[in-house]
Amino acid sequence: MNVIPLDFEKPIAELAKKLDDLKRHLRGHDIDLDPEVRRIAAHIEKTKRLTYSNLDPWQRVQIARHPQRPYALDYLRLAFTDFVELHGDRLYADDRALIGGLATLQGTRCVVVAHQKGRDTKENIQRNFGCAHPEGYRKAMRLMRMAEKFDLPVVSLIDTPGAYPGIGAEERHVAEAIAVNLREMMVLKVPVVAVVIGEGGSGGALGIGVADRALMLEYSWYSVISPEGGAAILWKNGSQRAAAADALKMGAKELKEFALVDQVVPEPLGGAHHDHAAAAMNLRTAILANLAELATVPMKELLAARYRKYRAFGRYAEGTGGGASQDGTGGLV
């Protein structure tokens, strides 16, 4: 696959083009330039590792949004088998931005719910750019209740800038639909594993993200707001998105350190868009390992642990200065 380079990847792309040109020139010529080819290849590999080991938060966001990054249906094709998509919320419509159905993960039957983006303009319009309507969240909850009925684990693949904020979504109560999902997923009597595979934007992500195990792919992001939205609020200027991405601490590594996610799933060098198959295998391995662990936990203990997990989120400090209260209700940090 011919990968479209991001701005910071262009030096690597230029080196790769130089190597390809050299190899093409050598074809049909009796010239021994193998040492030069090996030198350039080694330099490319070194440059890649140096570049991707020193990415700033905004660069990681760009990788999470790469148009060639694998989406949910790609993972369902590569990591799962026997996927049968189920449609409709039985109330209003079928939301194509949020898909779901039955699938098999290396012998383990499960229910999958996932955000789905489009590859081109036409499909993005059909998928609403991965921004689900309330009927999408109600469909997801219908499928999760079905999973509970048949004692099947739930796998959630999160990849959305956020829930759709349009007038129609508000008229059909998108906030209520997400709130119901948060409440019902907290007491769902089956194991739940959620994975942020790209973008994890605000309540749109959390609407299918309450889980016993929360995972993130290495170059994904998960935040209460997008970098552009944060910049517009904090600096009144969307061009400050890089500063906002840094301030929000939205990367997988930071969120793992804060204990807001349980595991970071490694991606191929440079991101999942460089090798869909390898990324899918890493994802499958991680999900299977977590499902196997959760399967050994009695349901009563599983629900109690899920409750404790989310109650433990957030930190605060008590103090007498700056208006902070002494009863633990103020001084949020």
Residue pairs with C-beta under 8 A, 6 or more apart in sequence:
1 68
1 276
3 68
3 273
3 274
4 66
4 67
4 68
5 12
5 13
6 59
6 62
6 63
6 66
7 62
8 51
8 55
8 59
8 62
9 51
9 270
11 47
11 51
12 44
12 47
12 48
12 51
15 40
15 43
15 44
15 47
16 44
18 40
19 37
19 40
19 41
19 44
22 33
22 36
22 37
22 40
23 37
26 33
26 37
48 269
48 270
49 269
52 269
52 270
55 63
56 242
56 245
56 246
57 227
57 242
57 245
57 246
57 248
57 249
57 250
57 251
58 227
58 241
58 242
58 245
58 246
60 219
60 221
60 245
60 251
61 221
61 227
61 245
61 250
63 69
63 219
63 270
63 271
63 273
64 198
64 199
64 219
64 220
64 221
65 198
65 199
66 271
66 273
67 119
68 273
69 198
69 271
69 272
69 273
70 78
70 197
70 272
70 273
70 276
70 279
70 280
71 116
71 117
71 119
71 159
71 197
71 198
72 99
72 112
72 114
72 115
72 116
72 157
72 159
72 197
73 99
73 114
73 116
74 276
74 280
75 157
75 197
75 279
75 280
75 283
76 83
76 103
76 112
76 114
77 83
78 276
78 277
78 280
78 281
79 105
79 280
79 281
79 283
79 284
79 287
80 103
80 104
80 105
80 112
80 284
81 103
81 104
81 105
82 102
82 103
82 104
83 101
83 102
83 103
83 112
84 101
84 102
84 103
85 99
85 100
85 101
86 100
86 101
86 102
86 143
87 94
87 139
88 94
88 135
88 139
89 95
89 135
89 136
89 138
89 139
89 142
90 142
91 135
91 138
92 134
92 135
92 138
92 172
93 133
93 135
94 135
94 139
95 128
95 132
95 133
95 135
95 136
95 139
96 116
96 126
96 127
96 128
97 115
97 116
97 127
97 128
97 129
97 130
97 131
97 132
97 133
97 136
97 160
97 164
98 113
98 114
98 115
98 116
98 132
98 136
98 137
98 139
98 140
98 208
99 113
99 114
99 115
99 116
100 111
100 112
100 113
100 114
100 139
100 140
100 143
101 111
101 112
101 143
102 109
102 110
102 111
102 112
102 152
103 109
103 110
103 111
103 112
103 155
104 110
105 155
105 284
105 287
105 288
105 291
106 284
106 288
108 153
108 288
108 291
109 152
110 147
110 152
110 153
110 154
110 155
110 291
111 143
111 144
111 146
111 147
111 152
111 153
111 154
111 155
112 154
112 155
112 156
112 157
113 140
113 143
113 144
113 154
113 155
113 156
113 157
113 208
114 156
114 157
114 158
114 159
114 208
115 130
115 132
115 157
115 158
115 159
115 160
115 204
115 205
115 208
116 127
116 130
116 159
117 124
117 127
117 129
117 130
117 159
117 198
118 124
118 125
118 126
118 127
118 129
118 130
128 164
129 161
130 159
130 160
130 161
130 199
131 160
131 161
131 162
131 163
131 164
131 165
131 204
132 160
132 163
132 164
132 204
132 207
133 163
133 164
133 168
133 169
133 172
133 174
134 169
134 172
134 173
134 174
134 176
134 177
134 178
135 172
135 177
137 163
137 174
137 177
137 178
137 180
137 181
137 207
137 208
138 177
138 180
140 181
140 207
140 208
141 177
141 180
141 181
141 184
141 185
144 154
144 184
144 185
144 188
144 192
145 184
146 152
147 153
147 154
147 188
147 190
148 188
148 189
148 190
151 190
152 190
153 190
153 191
153 192
153 193
153 291
153 294
153 295
154 188
154 190
154 191
154 192
154 193
154 211
155 192
155 193
155 194
155 195
155 287
155 291
156 192
156 193
156 194
156 195
156 208
156 209
156 211
157 194
157 195
157 197
158 194
158 195
158 196
158 197
158 198
158 199
158 200
158 205
158 208
158 209
158 222
159 196
159 197
159 198
159 199
159 200
160 199
160 200
160 201
160 204
160 205
161 199
161 201
161 204
161 226
162 201
162 202
162 203
162 204
162 205
162 226
163 169
163 174
163 178
163 202
163 203
163 204
163 207
164 174
164 204
165 174
175 203
177 207
178 203
178 204
178 206
178 207
181 207
181 208
181 210
182 206
182 207
182 210
185 192
185 208
185 210
185 211
186 210
186 306
186 307
186 310
187 303
189 299
189 303
191 212
191 291
191 294
191 295
191 297
191 302
192 210
192 211
192 212
192 213
192 306
193 211
193 212
193 213
193 215
193 287
193 290
193 291
193 294
194 208
194 209
194 210
194 211
194 213
194 214
194 215
195 214
195 215
195 216
195 217
195 265
195 283
195 286
195 287
196 205
196 209
196 214
196 215
196 216
196 217
196 220
196 221
196 222
196 252
196 261
197 217
197 220
197 272
197 283
198 217
198 220
199 205
199 220
199 221
199 226
200 209
200 216
200 220
200 221
200 222
200 223
201 223
201 225
201 226
202 223
202 224
202 225
202 226
205 222
210 306
210 310
211 306
212 290
212 294
212 302
212 305
212 306
212 309
213 262
213 263
213 290
213 293
213 294
214 260
214 261
214 262
215 261
215 262
215 263
215 264
215 265
215 286
215 287
215 290
216 222
216 252
216 255
216 256
216 261
216 263
216 264
216 265
217 252
217 264
217 265
217 267
217 272
217 279
217 283
218 252
218 264
218 265
218 266
218 267
218 271
219 252
219 267
219 271
219 272
220 252
221 245
221 250
221 251
221 252
222 250
222 252
222 255
222 260
222 261
223 230
223 248
223 250
224 248
225 233
225 248
227 241
227 242
227 244
227 245
227 248
227 250
228 238
228 241
228 244
230 241
230 244
230 245
230 247
230 248
231 237
231 238
231 239
231 240
231 241
231 243
231 244
232 238
234 240
234 244
234 247
235 243
235 244
249 255
249 258
252 261
252 264
253 264
255 261
256 262
256 263
256 264
259 312
260 313
262 290
263 286
263 290
265 282
265 283
265 286
266 282
267 279
267 282
268 274
268 275
268 278
268 279
272 279
294 302
297 305
314 332
315 332
315 333
316 328
316 330
316 331
316 332
316 333
317 324
317 331
317 333
318 324
318 325
318 326
318 327
318 328
318 330
318 331
319 326
319 331
320 326
322 331
323 330
324 330
324 331
325 331
